[in-house]
Amino acid sequence: MKSHHETLPLFGESETEIITEYASRNRERIRRWASRGIRFGTSSWKYQGWIGQIYGRSYRNNKSFESAALTEYSNLFPTVSGDFALYAFPDPAKMKSMYDMTSDGFRVSLKVTDRITVKRHPNISRYGTNAGRENPDFLNVELFEDAFLKPMEELKEKKGSIIFEFSAFHPESQAAYKQFISSLDHFLSRLPRGYEYAIELRNRGFLTGEYLRMLQQHGAAHVLNSWTKMPPIIDQLRIAGILTAPFSVARGLLKPGRKYQTAVEMFQPYDRIKEENPELRMGLVESVRKCIEEKKELYVYVNNRAEGNAPKTIEAILDILESGSG
């Protein structure tokens, strides 16, 4: 039998939804896990490689696809990670649109804009005249509340986790670690309550008992992340006290040791699995099991750069959980 990816045109005139083979196989079990507080989703959603797999409609053109695909996505997955917010503060109109076009119970998690999370601007063109300079707005509470939290309120009950992704600090010294812990502790102590704050590290040396205890005091989660210079998720789960909040976030991003650009070149256009990563899959499986055991909610976000196609990685994780293997 041909897959829908083989039979549907990339773009066409009809926007009538067709239930794809992927949706038929996975929709109900994704919903069952969501009913237990385990929400599976992906990092972003606007991938043409998913047309015929996640997306059963034939969108008129790319503009139509990018403006409307989230509705179809939300009929399958209960959450998405909005990585776009890393590059610019959320726009209230866009937040309201995301609320209006997604199904009931959907959750939108957002990466915090790097104007808040970057201590020194990388020396790249995107930062213009600020490239290479210290960031005066690093962990600026007032700016975060006004420019990030306020527009995010347009999501109402569909607000998910707020992910503070901190780029790697260089050099990874004890002094840098102590300064980071102290600054983050002070920052978290001043934030308004009622939000799901999650902290993602890119320095393995910063993942300490002291760091975890500090997060626990503030009700913030440590993000279990598979990233180039971080320990595999399966190893992070062995650290005592790793689940620091009533919820957790697990992000399947990259195979440890692999650079982001290398993964992009390997896996585009993200229409299929190109390299299985059993260690990553088991890390995410065990994240689910540990959160169920400890009665915590979990957002599981999978990136295309993990294996080549995030939806099929999620399907593989569901298969393992269903079989009870591992």
Secondary structure as UniProt FT lines:
FT   HELIX           4..7
FT   HELIX           21..35
FT   TURN            36..37
FT   STRAND          38..43
FT   HELIX           48..50
FT   TURN            52..54
FT   HELIX           62..74
FT   TURN            75..76
FT   STRAND          79..82
FT   HELIX           83..86
FT   HELIX           92..101
FT   TURN            104..105
FT   STRAND          107..111
FT   HELIX           114..117
FT   HELIX           125..130
FT   TURN            131..132
FT   TURN            136..139
FT   HELIX           141..144
FT   HELIX           145..149
FT   HELIX           150..152
FT   HELIX           153..158
FT   STRAND          159..165
FT   HELIX           174..190
FT   STRAND          196..200
FT   HELIX           204..206
FT   HELIX           209..218
FT   STRAND          221..226
FT   TURN            228..229
FT   HELIX           233..236
FT   TURN            237..238
FT   TURN            240..241
FT   STRAND          247..252
FT   TURN            256..257
FT   HELIX           260..267
FT   TURN            268..269
FT   HELIX           278..293
FT   TURN            294..295
FT   STRAND          297..302
FT   HELIX           304..307
FT   HELIX           310..323
//
